[in-house]
Amino acid sequence: MAISITIEINREFDVAAGIEKTFALLADVPKSASYFPKVDQLVDMENGVYRWEMEKIGVDKHALQTIYASKYESDKAANVITWTPIKGVGNGEVRGSWRLTPKGKGTHVVFNTNGALSLPLPSLLKLAVSPVVKHEFNALVDKYIDNLQKALSE
């Protein structure tokens, strides 16, 4: 048995760095991912496809791990970076985008992502587990954005 949990996260924030530097960092998936907490491994599957393997949560046979792959595409002319899910890789599917606009000497950043995660748990646990999983992902994204803001303020 498995339960499916959907997550949608939207954030807007400003960074001190100009749009060129901001775009360069966010379009470089391995570099950008280095600021995301609790990533066990990021695997380059070539052609803009990366497999994210998050750290395991729990112990032994009760440990859960989120794994998914997405294809990343950068449109420098539009200052947009998007990612779309690669089906059949891991237990999740994640899509989203970064949209950048100049703001003074800095950059205004809009981050949108949504995903679906399948966990090998009884359906009775969905009501209890779903809010915890959503909270954890929101906390990870908030830390990620905080890390990016620090990196792009230098």
N, C-alpha and C positions, 0 to 999 in steps of 0.2 A: 504494500500500500504506500501511496505517496500523497502528499498534500502540495498544492500549488499556491504560492504567495506572489501577489503582484505588488510592485513598488513603483511609485512615481515621485521623482524629486526635481524640484525647480528652484534655482537660486540665481540671484543677481547680485553682483558686487563690482567694486572698482579696484583697480590696481594702479600703482604709480608709474609702472613701466609703460612705454609707448606701445602702440599696436603691433609694430614689427617684432619687438622682443616678446611680447605676449603671445602672438600667433606662433612664433618660432618654438616657444616652449610647449605650448599646448598641442601643436601639430606633431611634435616629436614624442610619439607614444611612450617609448621606454623612459625618456627623461621625465615626462609628465607623470607617468605611473610611479616613478621613484618617490613622489611626494604623497602617494596614496598609502594610508596605513594598512597594516596587516595583509600585505600582498606576499604570499609565499614565493610565487614565481610568475614571471611574465614571459611567455614563450612566443617568439617570433615564428609564425607559421608561413611567412612570406606573403608578398603581394598585398601588404597593408593589413594582414589578418594577424591578430594577437589573441593568444589564449591566456586568460587571467585565472590563476589558481590562488585562491585566498587561503590564509592560515586556517587550520582546522580548529573547530570550536568543540569542546567536550573532551571526553576521554575514551580511549580504546574503541570498542565496537559502537559506542554511543557518540562518537565524534562525527561532526558534520563539516563538510567542506563545500564551498561554492566554487564551481568551475564553469567558465563560459568563454566563448570566443566571439569576437566582433571584427568586422572589416571597417577600417578607418579611411576616410577620404577627406582631403583638405582642399578647400577652394579659396586660394589666396585673394583673388579678385573680390570675392564677397565677404572675406574674413570669417569664414564658417568652416568648422571641422565637424564631421558627422561620423557616427558609427552605427552599423547595422548588425544584427545577430547572425551568426553562422549556426544554422540548425544542426542538431545532432552532436554537438560538442559539449560535454559536461552536463550539468543539471540546471543551467540557467540560460536565459536569452536576454540580452541587454542591447538597447538602442539609445541614441541620444545625440546631443549636439552642443557645441560651443559656438556662440555668436558674439562677435567682437565689434565694438564701435569706438571710435576715438572719443575721448572726453578730456578736454584740455590737453595737458601733456601726458595724460595717462590713458587708460582704456576701461571702458564699461564692458563687463563680461556677463553674458546670460548663459547659464548652464541648465540643460534639461536632459533628464534621463528617465527611462522607465524600463522595467524588466519583469520577468517572471522567473521564479525560482521553484524548483521541484525538490521537495525534501522527503526522504524515506521514513515518514512518520505516519501513524494512524490518523485517520481523518478526525477523530475525536479531539486531537491535540491542536487542530487548526486555530480554534478560537483563542487558545492560550499562547501558541507559538507565534502566530502572525504579528501581533503588536510588538513582540520582542524582536523579531527579525527586522521589521520596519524601523524600529527605533535604532537598532544596531547599524543598519545601512545609512540612516540619516546622520548618525554620529560620525561614521566613517567619512561620509561626504563632507560634513562640516569641518572635520579635521583636515581633510584633503584641501579644501578651499582655503582654510587658514594657512596651511603650509604653502600653497601657491601664492597667496597674497604676500606672505613674508618674502618668498623667493623673487617676486616681481616688484618688490618695493626697494630693492637694492640698486 
